[in-house]
């Protein structure tokens, strides 16, 4: 029997019993829709977590700290295999990071908290000194203006959430009144470590540094509250501040500054799949390292059991559909016993009879899989619509292409497996007994 004849006969047999075929396929549709939607909710939670974390920075950026850094927040380093004296997080270490495979950009970071002034208003700003040429590669976002580049000197990118206020007002007035509308893009602002900047008590011995605002970050996340400047300029301000502190109070520069070490270095990996590998390699070098993927893994681990339960619920529906397919095929054998006997008498092989019933079962699984995938798409749209109307809430549905294809293939396989035992039964029927059956 040719493949064409096999397919043609299988379709005709299914269409002879339209209602039974429809109800059996409906069971597969419900089962496929259930498992796809349930799995998609689990995938949607993962994607929501990733989107929420990406608002706080790039998932492909690794923050590296020295062993003695008090800025490290990434927990323990039990997986590190490094033994010996802690290495220095200096220019030599940065050069070594740049030579790693999959590393796209590396930048040391100088973090400070300084005062800014624009016109008659001031702001308390979290300053980040970075390599200007690496700003875009490191995943920082600019909504207006442009990124810092390698040619920039006294230029900054200002966070949209940095709040300017009138220094003449009391703190109660500052927080109880609407902040002034300040738009310093392409304008000049002054940056200083003098906390009385902009008031009559300003220290005239402290010279502020003027910067041009070349870009503004989007609101929200860490980017919105930070100010970015070239690291060379940040170092100058930091050194001047340390010298001033030493003159004023006799405090000396930290040992890391004297040894030209950095408190933090940012490493951008060009492939998300390589972040964990590079992070572990950095730990093995003796540094502490953390990334937002650590938090993503923790969130995914927390919801792992929920995703398993959701998938199991969907799988149960498909198992019930498989029982329906088996029942349909068994009933078909009882009804077509005489037909099977005639096929054997006229020369149909046992293999052809087996393939015929398996093909019919495969058609039921395949048809139900396609319709189930389409219905799951509709259900996913409905879930996401209500999720958006409720403000997101971390509950959404996400169906990648592989899940669509996999669901159709899985439903087809379930159909074939469900038809296997009935097909074996059809093969074992005696030809003479089958012909005598009314």
N, C-alpha and C positions, 0 to 999 in steps of 0.2 A: 504493500500500500504506500503510495507516494505521500509526501508531506502535504501537498495540496488537497488530495483526497481525504487525508486524516483531518485537516483543519475544517474542510467543508462538511464532513460528516459530523464532527464534534459540534459545530455551530448549529447544524440542522436539528441535532438531537436536543440541544439546549432550548432552541426556539419552539420545539414541539410542546414543551411544558413551560410556557412563559411565566405563569404565576409562581410556580415553584422556583424557577431559576431566578426570578426577580427577588423573591423573599430571601433566597440564599445569598444572592449578591448584596442585598440590603444588610444582611448580618455582617458581611465582610466590610461594607462601607462604614457601618457604625464602629466596628472594631478598629479599622484603619484610622478613622477620624479620631477616635478616642486616644489611641497610642500616640499619634502625631501631635495632637493638641497637648496632651499631658507632657510629652517630651519637650515640646516647644515652650511650655511655660517654664520648665527648668532651665532651658537655654536662654529664655528671655530674662530670667533672674540673673544669670551670669553676665549677660550683656548689659543689663541695667547697672550691676555693680561696677563693671568696667567703665561705663560711661560716667558714673558718679565719681569714680576715682580719677578719671582722665581730666575732670574739671580742676583737680588739685595739682595736676602735673602730668607729664608723659609717663606712660607705663613702660617705656623703653629706656628710661633714664635711671641710672644707678647712682646713689649718693654714697661716696666713699669717705671714711673718717679714719683718723689714726687711732691706735689702741688707747691713747690717753685723752682723746677728745671728749669733752663734756657735752658735745652737741649730738652725740649718737643716740638714736631713739629706736633702733631696730631690734632690740631684744638681745638674746644671747647668740653666740657664734659656735654652737656645739659642733657644727658640721665642718668647721675649719680644721685643716690638717697642718697648719703652720706651727712650727716649734722654734723657739729661740727668741732673740731680742727683737722687740717691736721695731719695724722699719719706719723711716721718716716719710711723711706725706709731702714730698717736695717736688721740685722740677724733674728730678731723675725718675721718681715714681710716675709722674705724669707722662714722661716720654715712654716709659714701659707700658703704660695703659694704651697709649696710641698705637703701639705695635701689635696689640691683640687683634686676632681675627674678629670680624663683625663689628668692631668699634668704629663708629662714624665720627664722633666728636668727643673731645675732652676739654673741660674747663675747670680751673680752680675757682673757688668762690670765696669772696671776702664779704662777710655779713656784718652790718653795722646798723645802729639805730641813730638817725641824725635828725636835724631840724631843717626844714625847707621854708623858703619865703618867696611868694609871688605877689607883686604889688603890695598891698597892705595886709595880706593874709599870710598865715604860716600853717605848717602841717608837720606832724610827727611822722617820720617815714622810716620804713624798714628798707635799708639799702642793700642791694646785692651787686657786688662787683664781679663781673664775669668777662670772659674773653668775648669781645664784641662780635667777632667773625663767627662765633659758634652759637650765637643767641637763637637764630632760627632753627638750626639743627638740633638744639637741645629741647625743642618742643614748646618754647615760650610762644605766646600768642600776642599779636598786635592787631587791634581793631581799627585804629586810625593812625595815619602817618606811616612810619616804616620801622624796620628792625635796626638795631645797631649793626654797624659793619666794621671791617678792619681798619677803615680810614678815619673812624670817629675818634675824637679826642674828648673834648668837654661836651658830651651829648648824653642824654638820658632818655629812657622810655619810662613813662609815668603810669602807675597803676590807676585804673579808673575809679577805684574805691578809696584812694588816698584823700582824706578829708581835710580841706583847708578851713581855717576859722580865723576870726578876728582875735588877736592876742590880748586886746584890751578887755574882752569879755571874761567873766568868771567861768569856771568849769560848769557850773550849774546852767549858766546862760548858753554856753556852747552846745550842751547836749539837749537843751530844751527848745532851741530855736532851729529853724531850717538852715542847713549849711549854705553858704554863699555859692552862687553859680560861678565857678572858676574854670576857665578853659585856656590853659597855658600852652597848647600845642603850637609849635614854631615860635614860642616865646622863651625868654630867659628867666630862669629861677636861680635862687641862691641856696647853696647847701652848706651847712656848718654843724660842728659839734657843740656849738654854743646854744644851750637850751633857752637862753634869753633872747635869741635872735628875733628881731622885729619889735622889741620893746625898748623902753628907756634904760633898762638894766643890762642891755647887751654889752658883752665884753669887747671893747674896741681893740684889744690886743689879738683877738682871734679873727683871722681873715676868712671870710666865707668864699666859696668857690662858685663861679657862675657856670651854669650849664644850659644848653639849648634843649628844649623838649622836642624830640624828633618823632616820638610815637606814644600812643596810649593803649594800654592793654584792655581787654574786655573786663567787664565787671564780674565779680564772683571768683572764688578760689584764691589760692595764694598769689597768683599773678596780679589780681586786682588790688592787693594791698601792698605790693612791693614796688620799688623803684630800681631800675636797672641802669648801671653805668659801666664804662670800661674799667676793667680790673686795675689797670695802671693808675687811673685817677682815684679809685677807691683806696689803693695802697698809700697814695700820697696823703690823702685825708686821714687814714688810719695812723700813719707814722707821725703826722703832725699832732694828732690827738694824743698819742702815747707820750710824745715829748712834752706836750703841754701838761698832761697829768703828772709826769715825773717832776716837772718844775713846780707845779702847784702843790702836790701832796707827797712828792718823793717816791711815788710808786714807779716801779720799773716795768719795762716791756716784758711780756710773757716770753717764756723760753722758746715757744714755737715761732714767735716773731723774730727773735734773735737768730734762730737757726734757719729762717726763711721757710718754715713749714706752713702748710695750709690747714685750716680747720676742716675744710670740706672740699671735695672734688666731685664734679658731676661727669659721669661717663654715659654717653648716648650709644646704644646698641642699635644697629640698623635693622635687626630682625627680632621681632617679639619672641620668637621661639628660642633665641640664643641668650635672652636676658639672664635666665637662671644659671646657665653655664658660665657666662662671663662673671656674674656675681660671685659664684663659688670660686672661680679662679682668683679673683681679687682677694677673697677671704683667705685662700691658701697662701697668698703672698704675705699675709700678716696684718691686713687692714680689716677694718669693720666695713660692712657694706649692707645697704638696705635699698629697697625699691618699692614702688607701689604694688608690684606684682606679689609681694609678700602679703599685703593686706587682701589682695584679690584672692590669693590662694586660701587665706584664712576664711574669707567670706564664703567661697565655694565649698570648702570643707564643712562649714557650718550647715549649709543647705544641702549637702550631699544626700543625706538620708531622705529628705523631702523629695528630691529629684528621683531617687530610687522608688519611693512609694508611688509617685505620680506615674512613672513608667510602668510599674507593676499593675496599676489599675487599668491602664490602657491595654497592657498585654492580656489581662484577663478577658477583656471584651473580645480580643482577637481569637483567643482560645475558644470562647463560646461560638464564634463564627466558624472556626475550624470544625467544631462538632456538627454544626449545621451543614457544612459541606459534606462531611462524611455521611451524615444521615441522608442527604440528597442523593449521593452516589450509590449508597446501598439500596435505597428505594428504586433507583433507576435500574439496578441489576435485576431486582425481583420482577420489575415490569418488563424488562427486555430480555428475559431468560431465553425465550424462543428465538429472538433475533440473534443472540450470541451463539446459540446452537447452529443456526443457519450459516452464520459467518464461518464457523469452524468447519462445517460440512463442505462449503464451497471453496475452502482452501486458505482462509485467513489464518495467519500464524498467531501463536499465543502472544508474541511480542506486539503484533498489530492491535490485538484486543486490549492488551495492557496499556499501550500508548494512547488508544482512543479514550479510555476512561481517565487517564492521567491528563490528557489534553483538555477534556471537558472540565476537569477540576481546576486546571491551570487557567482556563478562560474565566471561570468564576472568580478565582483569586485575583487575576490581573485586572478584570473589569471592576471588581470591588475596590482594588487598590487605587486605580486611577480616579474613580469617583470619590473615594475616601480622601485622597490627596486634595482634590478640588474643594470638597466640603471643609477640610481642615484649614485651607487657605481662607475661606469665608469666616470660619469660626475665629481664626487668628485675627482677622481684621476687626471683628466685633469685640474681641477681648481687648485689643489695643485701643479701640475707640473709647470703651468705657474706662480703661486705665488712664487715658489722657484726660478724660472728662473729670476724673477724680484726682488729677494732679500727678499721675504716674504711680507713686507709692511703691515702686520696686516690683509691681506685679504686671508682667507683660508677656507677650508671646513672640517668639522669634523662630522662624522656620527657614533654615538654610537649604540650598539646593540639594545637598547630599541627603537631607532628611526626606525630601519629596521622593527622590529616586529610590532611596533605601526602603521607604514605606511601600512603594509599588512592588519592588523586588521581594520584600519580605512577605507581602500578602500573596504574591504569586507562589512563592515557595511553600507557604502555609497551605495554599490550595492543593498543590501537588502532593504534599505529605498527607493531607487529609484524604486524598483520593487513592493513595497507595494501597491500603488494605482492601477497599472495594475492588480495585483493579486486580489484585491478586485473587480475590474470590471469583471474579469473572473468568480468569484464566483457568481455574480449577473445575469449572462446570463441565459435566459430561455432555458431549455433543448430542448423543441420542436422547438422554434424559431431558435436555433443554428443548429439543424439537418437540417432544411429546407434551411439554408444558403448555397449557392453554392460556 
